[in-house]
């Protein structure tokens, strides 16, 4: 009885340790997610300053009859300065500069974009919500303390007094930050966006999929259906399994040395990044596809051959379609892994500052994880919340891709 009692106690202890391990894992993940979400949620909103804007012909080189091309090329800097002067009276030169710094440096672009879509406002006064500078935005959001010495703040005491006055007049507001989802990268945190990085990752993943999936599928079919067991086959299998465990930085060096060094392919483009990620994803796809092919019962093959089908017909008409759900699941998981990789992109140059939205796989671009890395290295405080917001989007994409893989497996997988 004593022995049985000790074994039962040991079993209960083991169960408790297992539950404790699961609880601690979930606790750490929850704390991490909570930290990321609380820090990054502010990036989805931007602080605005309400201002009366008179589209004065004296400060504009275009009018309501100008074409969109002419308006896009025109400078609205003088108009932006006139807006500051008209909304804040009796400013000397020094205070004018301080007040102007409270607005985004792309103040003139915001006026231009409004006039592009509202030409009827020419020679009229309207009220606009102008985006505040990142430093002012962080003060308003409470991410930067006000009670530190003036020398340690980018917002000086005069600017704080103007901010308090604007707050009392109810001219400080907050609006959803669409720029974060529509703009490319920027040196100014208030106008920096993630769309350029998303498109860069999209093109890289499309290149990766187009390169790795067909090669992985045909390699798996050949190894599983056509080759005979032997030393060469065993050597190939060992190498494939080893490649699946190779650090991603090695594939980055492969892309740098072969694609750029040997084939002289362009630097910093999704085409090279996608091919490099394809090298890394290929072993994962081959392993998943071979497992799916191996799971198809031999009776399927034998039945097709008995009815007169050739080896190739039996393979591609019967075996491969039945193994496709598992193959797609492995492919999606491999693509999700590729989406989160930074090291290969770092080696092929997709980690540089790129403002323009890429229009194709041959345009300069950066990837989503690379953009997060760039923002985390930036000195401006406003990029802290941008970094966390980028991580939130990356996690969202990874969750969606992995969830899609699970749903595909559950919906279309055949259990033998």
Residue pairs with C-beta under 8 A, 6 or more apart in sequence:
36 388
36 391
36 392
36 395
37 388
37 392
39 384
39 385
39 388
40 385
40 386
40 387
40 388
40 389
40 390
40 391
40 392
41 385
41 389
42 141
42 143
42 385
43 177
43 180
43 385
43 386
43 388
43 389
44 176
44 177
44 180
44 389
45 174
45 175
45 176
45 177
46 131
46 132
46 137
46 174
46 175
46 176
46 177
46 179
46 190
47 131
47 132
47 136
47 137
47 140
47 141
47 172
47 173
47 174
48 129
48 130
48 131
48 132
48 172
48 173
48 174
48 175
49 102
49 103
49 129
49 130
49 131
49 132
49 166
49 171
49 172
49 173
50 127
50 128
50 129
50 130
50 166
50 170
50 171
50 172
50 173
51 83
51 87
51 127
51 128
51 129
51 130
51 171
52 83
52 86
52 87
52 125
52 126
52 127
53 79
53 83
53 111
53 125
53 126
53 127
53 128
54 82
54 83
54 86
54 124
54 125
55 79
55 115
55 121
55 122
55 123
55 124
55 125
55 126
56 79
56 82
56 123
57 63
57 122
57 123
59 78
59 79
59 81
59 82
60 74
60 76
60 78
60 79
60 122
61 74
61 75
62 70
62 71
62 74
62 115
63 122
64 119
64 120
64 122
66 74
66 119
68 116
71 112
71 115
71 116
72 112
72 116
74 112
75 108
76 108
76 109
76 111
76 112
76 115
77 108
79 108
79 111
80 100
80 103
80 107
80 108
80 111
81 100
83 107
83 111
83 130
84 91
84 96
84 99
84 100
84 103
85 91
85 96
88 96
88 99
88 162
91 99
95 158
98 156
98 158
98 159
98 162
99 159
99 162
100 107
101 133
101 159
102 132
102 133
102 136
102 155
102 159
102 162
102 163
103 130
103 131
103 132
103 133
104 110
104 130
104 131
104 132
104 133
104 134
104 188
104 190
104 191
105 133
105 188
105 191
106 131
106 186
106 188
106 191
107 130
107 131
110 128
110 130
110 131
111 128
114 121
114 128
115 121
115 122
129 173
129 175
131 179
131 190
131 191
132 140
132 172
132 190
133 188
133 190
134 188
134 189
134 190
134 380
134 381
134 382
135 144
135 154
135 155
135 381
135 382
136 155
136 159
136 163
137 189
137 190
137 382
138 144
138 381
138 382
139 146
139 155
139 160
139 163
140 163
140 172
140 174
143 381
143 384
143 385
144 153
144 155
144 381
146 153
146 160
150 156
150 157
155 163
163 172
166 172
179 190
179 191
179 192
179 193
180 192
180 193
180 194
180 386
180 389
181 193
181 194
181 195
182 193
182 195
183 191
183 192
183 193
183 195
183 196
184 193
184 195
184 196
184 197
184 354
184 355
184 356
184 357
185 192
185 193
185 196
185 197
185 353
185 354
185 355
185 366
185 371
185 374
186 192
186 193
186 355
187 353
189 378
189 380
189 381
189 382
189 383
189 386
190 382
192 375
192 383
192 386
194 368
194 371
194 386
194 389
194 390
194 393
195 357
196 354
196 355
196 356
196 357
196 358
196 365
196 366
196 371
197 365
197 366
197 367
197 368
197 370
197 371
197 390
198 368
198 393
199 357
199 358
199 365
200 270
200 273
200 350
200 354
200 358
200 365
200 366
200 367
200 368
200 370
201 339
201 367
201 368
201 369
203 270
203 271
203 274
203 358
203 360
203 361
203 365
204 270
204 273
204 274
204 277
204 338
204 345
204 350
204 361
204 365
204 367
205 274
205 277
205 335
205 338
205 339
206 274
206 361
207 270
207 271
207 273
207 274
207 275
207 277
207 278
207 361
208 274
208 275
208 277
208 278
208 281
208 335
208 338
209 278
209 331
209 335
210 274
211 274
211 275
211 278
212 277
212 278
212 279
212 281
212 282
212 285
212 331
212 334
213 285
213 331
215 282
216 281
216 282
216 285
216 286
216 289
216 331
217 285
217 289
217 320
217 327
219 286
220 285
220 286
220 289
220 290
220 293
220 327
221 289
221 293
221 315
221 316
221 320
223 233
223 236
223 237
223 286
223 290
224 290
224 293
224 294
225 293
225 311
225 315
225 319
226 311
227 233
240 283
240 286
240 287
241 283
241 287
243 282
243 283
244 283
244 284
244 287
246 280
247 343
248 280
248 341
248 343
248 344
249 343
249 344
249 346
249 347
251 276
251 277
251 279
251 280
251 344
252 276
252 343
252 344
252 345
252 346
252 347
252 348
253 347
254 276
254 279
255 272
255 273
255 275
255 276
255 279
255 344
255 347
255 348
256 347
256 348
259 265
259 272
259 275
259 276
259 348
260 267
260 272
260 348
265 271
265 272
266 272
266 362
267 348
267 349
268 348
268 349
268 350
268 352
268 354
268 364
268 365
268 366
269 350
269 361
269 362
269 363
269 364
269 365
270 350
270 358
270 361
270 362
270 363
270 365
271 361
271 362
272 348
272 349
272 350
273 344
273 345
273 348
273 350
273 365
273 367
274 361
276 344
276 345
276 347
276 348
277 338
277 341
277 344
277 345
280 337
280 338
280 341
280 344
281 334
281 335
281 337
281 338
284 330
284 333
284 334
284 337
285 327
285 330
285 331
285 334
287 330
288 326
288 327
288 329
288 330
288 331
288 333
288 334
289 323
289 326
289 327
289 330
291 326
291 330
292 323
292 324
292 325
292 326
292 327
292 330
293 319
293 320
293 323
295 323
295 326
295 416
296 319
296 322
296 323
296 416
297 416
300 314
300 318
300 319
300 322
301 314
301 315
301 318
301 319
304 313
304 314
304 317
304 318
305 311
305 314
309 317
309 318
322 414
325 408
325 409
325 412
325 413
325 414
326 409
326 413
328 405
328 408
329 405
329 406
329 408
329 409
332 401
332 402
332 404
332 405
332 408
333 401
333 402
333 405
335 401
336 397
336 398
336 401
336 402
336 405
339 368
339 369
339 394
339 397
339 398
339 401
340 369
340 394
340 398
341 369
342 351
342 367
342 369
342 370
342 373
345 351
345 366
345 367
345 369
345 370
346 370
346 373
350 365
350 366
350 367
350 370
351 366
351 367
351 370
351 373
351 374
352 364
352 366
353 366
353 374
354 364
354 365
354 366
356 363
356 364
358 364
358 365
366 374
368 390
368 393
368 394
368 397
369 394
371 390
372 387
372 390
372 391
372 394
375 383
375 386
375 387
375 390
376 383
376 387
